[in-house]
Amino acid sequence: MRPQIQNLLFWVGAIVIVVAATIFYQPAAAKTGSLLIWMNNRIYIMDIDTLVLDRVGAVGADELIAPSPGCSGLTTTPCWVIGGQRLYQVNQERNNISQEKLLPIGADYRWINSKASWSPDGIHVAYSVQNNTDTLAELRIYNALSGETVLT
């Protein structure tokens, strides 16, 4: 009889712990919002609640993707996503793209398919370009708010 009571107390305790954990800890699946995903050579915004995909723009499998800190809520700046040489401004609340432009590379330069890097403020992005004549790489810093480029 004693092992049965211990067994019953164990299972009741386990059920209470699972119920308490469910109430006090919200699992990741319960969060709402949107995700940026890459699929079929395109970037999409996926609504977590409905799983609806809204197309942001084209990005090839060989192109690198770099979302800004604003996409994950780390800054109050807009969400920008770099896909290859293209810069997309994404409105995650409306699940749409509001702007698309090419990152400036300058005359006599070409795009290098290398990882772009966002500043912590979510406004400036650094990327590399290559000179067509001497093949030396240079770093560009682009201000996504003003559209200005700084040559380094």
N, C-alpha and C positions, 0 to 999 in steps of 0.2 A: 504494500500500500504506500509506503514511503517513497519509492521511486516514482510512482504515478503522480504524487503531489509535487515532487520536485520538477518533474517533466511539465506539469500543468503550469507551475509558477514560472518556469523558464519561458514557455511559449507566450504566456500572458505578458511577461516583461518585454519580450522581443517585439510583440505587437504594439505595446505602448511606446516603445522607443521608435519604431518605424512611423507611427502616427505622429508623435511629437516632432520628429525630424522633418516630416512632410509639412507640418504646420509652420515650424519656425525657420526652416531652411527652404528657400524657393529654388528648385532645380533650374539648371540652365534652360531646359526646354520650356519653362514657364515664362521666360522673358519675352517681351514683345519688342518690335522694332524691325530693322532691316539689316541685311548683310550684303556686302559686295562679293560677287562670285565670278569666276571665269569659267566659261563653258562654250564649246563649239566656236572657238576663236572670237568670242565676244565677252565683254564685261556686262553683267546684269546686276540689278538690285533685286534681292529676293525678300519679300515680306515674310517674316518668320511665322506669323499667324496664319496666313492664307497660302503660303508657298507660291505666290504669284511672282513671275519674273518680269521685270521691266528692263528692256535693253538700254544700256548706256552707250556703248560704242564698240567698234571693231578693234580687236587686238589679236595679232597672230600668235601662234604657239611659240614662235621664237622670240617674241617681244616680251620685255619685262614690264611688270605692273607695280606701281608704287602709289598707294593711297596716302593722302595727307593725314596729319593728326586730327583734323576736323571731321574725318569720316568716322572715327571711333569715339568722338566726343571729348578728346583730350584738350581741345582748344575750342574757342567760340567762333573760329574762322569757318568759312564754308568747306564743304567736302570737295576736294579736287582729287582726281585720279589720273595718274600718268600711265598711259598704255603705249609703249613704244615712244614715238616722238609726239604723240597727241596728248593734249591736256583736256580733260573733261571736268566741268563743274557739275556736280550732282546735287540735286535737291532731294535728300533722303526722305523728308517728310511727305513730299508729293510724289516720290518715286519716279522722278524724271530727270533728264539731262537738260540743263539750262544753257550750256555753252560748250562748244568744242573749238579748239584751236591747236595749231602746231607750235611746239616750242621753237623759239627762234634759234637758228644755228649760225647765221651770218654768211656773208659772201665768201666764197672759196673754202667753205668748210662743209663737212658731211656729218650726218648723224652716226654716233657710235652706239650700238645696242648694248649699253651698260646700265647698271642699276642707278636710277635717280634717287636722290636722298633729300628728304624734307627737313627743314629746320624745326626745332621744337615749337616755334610760334605758329607753325602751319601756314606761313605766308611765302617763305622763300624755298626754292628747290634748286639743288645743284645737280648738274648733269655734264657729261663729257661730249665734246665734238672733236673732230679730227681735221687738220689742215690738209687740203687736197694736194698741195705742192710738196711739203716736206714731211707729211704724215705724222706730225707731232700732235699729240692730244692736248686739248685745252679744256679748262673747267669754266662753265657758265653758271651764273647764279641768276635765277629768274624770280621776279616778284610777281606772284600770281594775282595780287590785288591791283597793282598799278600797271602791269604789263611791261615793266622795264627790265632790261637785262644788264647785268654787270659782267664785264669781261675781266677775267683774272689773269 
